[in-house]
């Protein structure tokens, strides 16, 4: 696994752990991370070092709007 791949995995785990700390279950946190990866792909976003920073902002906004992971991605 390359350094970039390892960083991606670590940053994803940090995002997931943040979601758990704010009250999401492990399963729901994983679904949110999956939804962000799908949304980012739809947008053509590359996996830069800021990928999960943008993901966390997007996920937090979706949660604030009371969307589910499936609804947040499906509305596109």
C-alpha positions in Angstrom: 0.0 0.0 0.0 1.4 3.4 -1.0 1.8 6.3 1.4 -1.1 8.1 -0.3 -3.3 5.0 0.2 -2.4 4.7 3.8 -3.1 8.4 4.4 -6.5 8.0 2.7 -7.4 5.1 5.0 -6.2 7.0 8.1 -8.1 10.2 7.2 -11.3 8.2 6.5 -11.0 6.5 9.9 -10.6 10.0 11.5 -13.7 11.2 9.7 -15.6 8.0 10.8 -14.4 8.5 14.4 -15.5 12.1 14.4 -19.0 11.0 13.3 -19.1 8.4 16.1 -18.0 11.1 18.7 -21.0 13.3 17.6 -23.4 10.4 18.1 -23.6 8.4 14.9 -23.4 4.6 15.2 -20.4 2.8 13.6 -22.6 1.5 10.9 -24.1 4.9 10.1 -20.7 6.6 10.2 -19.4 4.0 7.6 -22.4 4.7 5.4 -21.7 8.4 5.6 -18.1 7.9 4.5 -19.3 5.7 1.7 -21.8 8.4 0.7 -19.1 11.0 0.6 -16.9 8.8 -1.6 -19.8 8.4 -4.0 -20.5 12.1 -4.0 -16.9 13.0 -4.5 -16.7 10.6 -7.4 -19.8 12.1 -8.9 -18.2 15.6 -8.6 -14.9 14.3 -10.2 -13.0 15.1 -7.0 -9.5 13.7 -6.8 -8.3 12.1 -3.5 -6.1 15.0 -2.5 -4.8 15.4 1.0 -7.9 17.6 1.6 -10.4 14.9 0.4 -11.6 14.0 3.8 -11.6 17.6 5.1 -14.1 18.3 2.3 -15.9 15.1 3.1 -16.3 15.9 6.7 -17.8 19.3 5.8 -20.2 17.8 3.3 -21.2 15.1 5.8 -21.7 17.6 8.6 -23.9 19.7 6.3 -26.0 16.7 5.3 -26.5 15.7 8.9 -27.5 19.3 9.8 -30.1 19.1 7.0 -31.3 15.9 8.6 -30.6 13.8 5.5 -29.7 10.1 5.6 -26.6 8.9 3.7 -28.7 7.3 1.0 -30.9 10.4 0.6 -28.0 12.7 0.6 -26.4 10.9 -2.4 -29.6 9.9 -4.1 -30.8 13.5 -4.5 -28.1 14.1 -7.1 
